[in-house]
Amino acid sequence: MLVLLAVLILHRIFFLKAPRHVDLFFFLSGIMKPGLNAIMGATGSGKSSFLDVLAARKDPSGLSGQVLIDGAPQPPNFKCLSGYVVQDDVVMGTLTVRENLRFSAVLRLPASISRQEKEEKVERLIQELGLGKVADSRVGTQMIRGISGGERKRTNIGMELIIDPSVLFLDEPTTGLDASTACSVLLLLKRMANHGRTIILSIHQPRYSIYRLFDNLTLLVNGKQVYHGLAPDALDYFSDIGYTCEPHNNPADFFLDVINGDSTAVARNNPDNNGHQAIEDKLVQEYKTCNSYRQTKAELGKELQHIPIPTITYNTGFFTQFRWVLHRTFWNLALNPQTSVAQVLVTAFLALVVGALFFDASFDQTGVQNRFGALFFITVNQCFGSLSSAELFITERKLFVHEYISGYYRVSVYFLSKVLADIISLRTIPAVVFTCIIYYMIGLKDTGAAFILFMFTVALVAYTATSMSLAISADQNVVAIANLYMTISFVFMMIFAGLLVNLPSIAEWLVWLKYLSIPRYGFAALQINEFVGLEFCETKNTTTRCESGELILEKQGVDYSSWGLWQNHVALLVMNVIFLSIAYLKLRFIKKFT
């Protein structure tokens, strides 16, 4: 009941002094009332940072001041109660407009609301946003042609409006849109603002048809206010302090020209050309002495407190979140054939090539060499094949951070869903296909148990290598850098796999490194599975010399006992747990606030 009440009374935001970081400080105070509140300023003036602080999406460390909601302290879960539309659209491009809105509704609306009511809300929102014609069209990705930029922006807005927030934040909502589309988006926001919603947006340099929609305006220059008040009164204010807008000039262009010292009005008012800093100081001082500033300070009149540490609250339980996120993840993979089907096809082609190279291995010394080479290649291939998992968390980083902060789901839910989807679709299926093709082409041990154990080992090596890749890439922002780290690691491990170097001959001070090698455990397990119980004979000059598979393994320093086989699997499982734990912890504590 308290949460619902908080949602209903979110109509006014007060913000006091809040420094950003050492090179840019905010000293701001003001009131954002119901209506369309615009924050304008030149590039680098701090618009987006100021918006993030107001929306409780800024790292609170180093900040002082207070954000009040109707005079009360901002609740810790304010980010989950308000809407926030980021500058770069974050929406699942493989899903349709309706599916994206449904995902938001199911996870962000309280469990007390029935599924039918949530569906009805989604349909109403589709009609209100003018998305009826594209409701069942995919949003679009780089590989999939989707809806237009304006429709995509309205979809993002709709995902935030699902919870019917009284405060809606938008960071540069017109970025990437043509003038007409940008105007239609702002007209939509204006209609919502006219119904009592507080809408706060940052915007760079809007055209006049957009500027005239603003109810209130805040102008920033290097983190300082030079105006905060009614948008229609801004021109009169600047005229009073000596900066008059030329006829037919766009007020938004005029304000930025004044701030940047480029306007003819600035030249007339500052004939000595004292520089940009002098103009900036003059604008700041003029604002601090105006009636609007004094009235704002008087109305605020609150003692400064520390901004509360952001917390996340959820309207749905773990299993509901897990079911929907897992479903979306699998559906996204199914609709991305270049990542799912393509990987299986590439795996099948590679299996055919390798199978042809080592086809029908004989039971002599040549066959021994071919078996070692084939098993080594298979193991190493599983490791390098896991490089594709580097993209698992990197490509969706912005989407994950936005949805997590907004209270869609827990980190554990997202982590488990992504790992399960990747392991089942991109690791298990290719491992099965690879084994079925290559095993009998090479002519490996012809028993059902050996075949199953071979497939299990190949899949386990793929899982472990994938886990290590996730542990390395979870906190990376660039796929190429993550791939570089993983490639170096796998090359290093490959040296200690047991084929390129005879492990018993390695110096004692280096031999311990073999315990860190994923390929070593997989290669050893595959050797034991293949060679134990086989005999290899070589005939020279009518003399036949036979050698058991066990003796061959002994020369290689491989423990071929039953425990020797399973200790390799146990080692891989332990490494799996360790790497996945590292990946989760990295994802859990990764910086999620700007």
N, C-alpha and C positions, 0 to 999 in steps of 0.2 A: 504493500500500500504506500509506503514511503517513497519507493522508487517511482511509482506511477505519479504520485503527487509532484515529485521533483520534475518529471517530464512535463507536467502540465504548467508549471510556473516558470519554465526557462524562457524568459522574455527579455531580460536585460543583462548585459555583461559590463562589469566595471573592471578596468585594468589599471594597475599602478606600476611604478618603477620596476623594470626587469632588464638587467644587462644581458647581452647575448654572449659574446666572447671578447677577448682582449682587444681586438681591432675594431669592434663595432658595439656601441652601447645603446640600449634603449632607455629613454627616460620619458615614459609615456603615461598619460592618464586620460581617461575618456569614458564615454557611455555609448554603448551600442543598443539602440532601441529596435522594437519590431519594425521591419521595413527592409529595404535594400541598402546595406551599409558597405561602401566601397573603400578599400585601402589602395591608394595610388602612390606611385613614386617611381623614380628612375631605376634602372637595373642596378641591383646591389644595395638598394636603400633599406632592405630589411623587411619587405612586405611579407614574404613567405614565412620568415622566422617569427615575425609578430603574429601572423595567423596561427602558426603552430603553437605558440605560447598560449594564445587565447583558447585554442581547441584542446589544450592539455596533451599535446603530442610533441612537446619539446622536452628534452632531457632537463629535469628540474635542477640539476646541480649547477651552481653558479648563478641561479636566479633568486631575486628577492622581490617582494611585492605581493600582490593579492589579486585574484580574479574572483569577483563576487557575482552571484546569480540572484537578482532581485534583493540584493543587500545581504544575502547569506553566502558563506564560503562555498566555493566551487566543490561539488562532491567529488570524491576520488575516482569514481567511475564515470565521470562526465563524458569521456571520449566514447563510452558505450551508449550514452543517452542522446548524444548529438550526432549529426551527420557530417561527414567530411569527404569532399570530392577532391581527389588529388589532381595535380596538373597533368601528369601522364596517366591516361585512362588505365585503370587496373580492373580488368574483367576477363573472365575465361573466354577466349576467342572462339574455341571449338564448340561452345554451347550456344543455344539460341537466346534471344532476348528474354523470352518467358522462362527458360531454364535458369538463367542467371538470377532473375528476380525471385524465382521460387526458392533457389538456394539461400538467398539472403533472408527471405521470409521464414523459412523453416528453422534456421539457426539463430536468428536475431529476435524473433518474436517469442513471447513467453509460451511455455509448454501448455499453459491453461487455455490458450487459443486453439480451437480445433483446426484440423488440417483443411477442412472445407472453408472455414473463415479465412485462413491464410491464402487459399487459392482465390477466393473472391476478392481479397485485397490486392493480390497481384493483378487480376484482370482489371480492376478499377484503375490501378496505377498505370497500366498499359494504355488505357483509353485517355487518362488525364495527360499523359506525356506525349500523346500523339504517336504511339508506337504500334498501333493496331495492325498496320500493313506489314510490318517487319517482325511481328511478335514471334513468329516461328522461323525466322532467318537466323543463321549463325552470325555472331558478332564479327568474326573474321580474325585471321592471323596472317602472318607473312606468306603462308602457303594456301590459305583459304580466303577466297574473296567474300567479304562480308558487307555489313551495312555501312552507311555513310558516316562521316565524322560527327555530324550533328546528332544523328541517331545513337551513335556510340556514347556521346557525352550525355544524352538524356537517359540512356541505360544506366550509366554510372550514377547519375543523380537519382534515378529510381531506386537503385539498390540501397541508397542512404535514406530515401523517403519511406521505405518499407516500415521503419519503426516510428514513423510520424514524428520526427524530432521537432521541437520548438525552435532549435537553433541549428542552422545549416551553414557549414563552412565550405568555401570553394577556393581552391588555389589556382589562379589564372584559368578560369573556365573557358576562355575564348582562344586559348593556345591551339594552333593548328587548324583553326576553323576559318573559312572565308567570311567576309563581312556580313553577308546575308544570313548565313547559318549562325554566326555569333550573335547577331541581333535576335534571332528566333529563340536561342537559348536564354538570353537575358530577359526577353519578354515572358518566357515561362517562369523564370525566377521572380519577376516582378509580380506576376499573378499570384504566386505563392506568398510573397511578402505582403500583398494586399489583404491576405486572410489572417494576418496576425503573426506570421512566422518571422523570426529574426534571422536574416540571411546576411552573412559577412563574407565578402569575397575580396581577394587581392586581384588587381588588374593593372596592366602596364600603361597602355595608351589607347583607350577606347575611342571609337568614332562618336560623333555627337548624338546620333540616334540611340546609342547605348548610354552615354553619359547622362542624358536627360532623364533616364529611368531611375537614377540613384536618389535615394531619400537623404542619406547622410554620407559625408565624405571625410576621409582622413588622409592627409598628405604627409608623406615621410621623405626626409632627406638624411641619409646616413644615420638612420635609426632615431631621428629626432622629428618631433611634430612641428609642422609649419602651418597646419590648419586641421581643425576637427570641429565639425558642426554640420549644419544643413547644407546639402549640396547646392540648392538654388541660391544660397547666400554667399557662396565662395567667391564669385566674381566681384560682388560688391565689397567683400572684405579686402581682396587684393587691390581693388581700385582705391580703397581708403588708405592703404599703406603705400600707394604710389605706383602700382603696377596695373595699368588699364589694358584690358584685352582689346585688340583691334577688331573692327567690325568683320563679321563673317568668319572669324577664327574659331576653331574648335576649342572650347574651354579646357579640355583635357590636354590638348597640345600646348595651349598657352601656359598652363600650370607647370608642365614639365620643362618648357622653355625657360620660364622664370627660375625654376629650381636649378637648371643647368647653366644659367647665365647667358642664354642664347637669344632671348627675346629682345625686340626693338624697345619694348617697354623698359627692360632692364638697362639698356643703353641710355635711354633718356633719364632714368632715375639714378644711374650710376655713371656719370660722364667721365669720372677719373679712372674707370676700369680697374677697380681695386682687386678684382679677381673673384673666382668662384667661392672661396672660403668666406670672404667678406659678405657676399650676397647671402650665403647660407646662414651666417651668424646673424645678419640683419633680419632674415625671415623668422628665425627662431626667437629672437628677442621681441620682434613685433607681435608674434603670437602670444608670448608669455605676458604681454601687457594688455592684451585685448580683453573685452568684456566676456567673450565666450569662454576663454581659458579660466577666468576668475569664477565664473558661474559653475563650470565643471568641477573645479577644485572644491568649491563650497558644497556642491551636491554630493561629492564623494565623501569627504570628511571622515574617512575611516582609518583606523590605525593599521599600519602595514603588518602583515604576517607572512610567514614563509608559504610558498606555494606547496600544496600537498603532493606527496610522491604518487605518481600515477599507478592505479591498480586496474585490473581487468575483472569484470564480472560477466557471467554467462547466463543466458536464459534457457539453455538446453543442457541436458546431461551428456556425460562422456559418450555413451553408446549411440545416442542420437547423432551427435556430431561425427562420430567415427563412421557410422553407416552412410551419412550423406557425403562426407569428404572422400571416403573410399570409393563410393559410387561415382562421384564426379571425376576422381583421378583415373579410374578405369575407363570411363566414358571418354575422357580427354585422350587417353592413349589409343582407344579404338578409333577415334576420329582423326588421329594423326598417323596415317599409314607409313609416313617416312621414318617414324621412330619405332613402330611396332612390327608391322609386316616386313618392312625393309630389312630390319635386323635379322629376322628369321630367314629371309631369302638370301642375305649375304652369308649367314651361317651355313645354310645348306650348300651354297656354291663353294664355300671354302672347304667344307667337309668332302665334297666330291673331288676337288683338286688334290687334297691331301690323301684321300683314299686312293686316288689314281697313282700318286707318287709312290706310296708304300703298298701297293696292291698285292694281296696274297703273299704275305711275308713267309719265307721258308723257315724250316727248322734246322738251320745251320748257322755258322758264324755271321753270314750276311743277314740272315733273319734276325739274329740277336741285335746287330747294329741297327737294322731298320726299325725294330721294335723300340729300342732306346730312343732313336730319333723321333719316331712318331709320338711316343708317349711324352717326350720332352716338349715337342711342338704343341701337342694338345694342351698341356698344362700351361705353357707360356701364353698360348692363344687365349685361354680363358682369362688370364690376368689382363692382357692388353685389351681384350674385348670389353672389359669393365670400364674403360675410359669414358664411355658414353654416359656413365652415371654421374659424371662431373656436373652435368647440366641439371641434375635432378632438383637441387635447391637454388642454383644460381639464376636460372632463367625465370623462376617464379618468385624471386626474392621480394620484389615490390608488392606483388599480389599477396604473398604470405604476411608480410609486415603490416600491410593495410588491414587485412581481414583479422589478423590476430589482435591488433590494437583496438579494432572496432568491436571485438567481442564475439566474432563468429565461432571460433573454436580454440581449443587449447593447443599448445605446442606439441604435446604428446600425440594428440589426434592427427595433426598434420604429418608429423614424423612417421608414425606407424603406417598411415595410409600411403604415403609416398614410397616407403621402403617395401611394403607388401606388394604394391602394384608393380614396382620395378623388379622385384625378385621373381614374382610369378610370371609376368608377361615378357620381361626382357632378359631374364637369366635362366629360369627353369625351362621354359618352352624351347629356347635355342639350344640349351644343353641336351635336352631329350632328342631334338632333331639331329643335332651334331652326332650324338652317340649312335642313334639308329642307322645313320648313313655310313659312318666311318668304321664302326666296329667290325662288321662282317666283310667290308671291302678290304681291310688290312688283313683279316684272317686271324683275329685275336682269339684267345682261349674260348673254345666252343662249349661253354656251359651257361645255363641260365643264371646261376648265382654270380658268376664272374661278370656277366653282362650287366646285371642290376648293380653290382658293387662298382663297376666302372662308371656307370651313369651317375650314381650317387656321388662318387669322388669328383667327377667333372663338375657337377652342379655345386658341390661344396666349395671347390676352388673358386668358382665364379662368384659365389656368395661372399666368400672371404675377401676376394679382391675388390668386389663392389663395396663392401663395408669399409675397407681401407680408403677407397676413393671418396666415399662419403665423408669419412673422418677428415680427409685432407681438404675437401672442397666446401664443407659446410659453412665456413666463415669467409670464403673467397667471393669476390665480386666479378672476376674475369675468368671465363672458362679456359682461355688459353693458358693462364698462369697455373690454374689447378691441374690442367693436363700436363704441363711441364713438370710439376712436382711429382705427379703420379708416374710419369714415364721414367724419370730419374730413379724413383724408388723401385719400380719393377725391373729395370735394367740391373740395378744393384742386386736385387733378390735373385735374378736369373743366374748371376755368376755363382751363387751358392746353392743352386738347385741340385747339383750332383752329377751333371753331365759334362759341363765345360771344364770343371776342375774336380779331381778326385778328392772328395772331402777328407778321408783319413790322412792325406798328405799335406793338408793345410797347416801352417804354423799354429802353435797353440794359442798365441796371443790374438789370432784372427778367427780361429775355428768357431768361437762362440757366436759369430755373426750368422752362422747357418740357422740358428734358432729363430731368426727374424724373417726368414725367407718363406713366403707363401708357396712359391713353386716347388720348393724342396719337399714339403709335406705332401703336396699333391702328386709330384713325380714319384716319390718313394712308395706311396700307397698304390699307384697304378702299376709300378714295377712288381710289387709283391703280389698284387692281384693277377698279373699276367704270367710271371715266371715260375711261381711256386707250382710244382707238380708237372712241369714240362721238362723235356729232355732235348738237347740240341746236339746233333752229330755232324762231324766233318770228316769226309773220306779223302785221303791223300795216299797215292801209291798203293792202292788196294788195302790201306790201313784205315779203319774207321775209329775215330776217337769221339766219344760222347761226353757231354758235360751237362750236369743237372742245372735246372734254373736256380736252385738254391745256392749252388756253388758260384754261379755268376753273380748273384746278388751279394754274396759274401765278399767277393772281390771288390764290389762297388761300395762296401761298407754299409749295406742296407740290412737292418734287422728284419728278417722275414718271418719271425714268429707271429703267432696270432695276435699277441699284444703289440708286436711291432707294426702290424697293419693298423690296428685301431688307435694306437697312440698318435698316429698322423692325423686321423679324423678328429680325435679329441683336441689336438693342438689347433686344428683349423677352426673348430667350434669355439674354443676359448678366444682365439684371435677375433672371430666374428663378434663375440660379446663385447670384447674390449673396444674394437673399432666403432661398433654401433653406439656404445656408451659415449665415446668421445664425440661422435657426430651429433648425438642428441644434446649433449651438454653445450657444444658449440652453438647449436641452433637455439637452445634454451636461453643462453646468455648473450647471444649476438645483439649488437646495438639495434634497438627497435625504435628509438626516438632520435630525432635530428638534433 
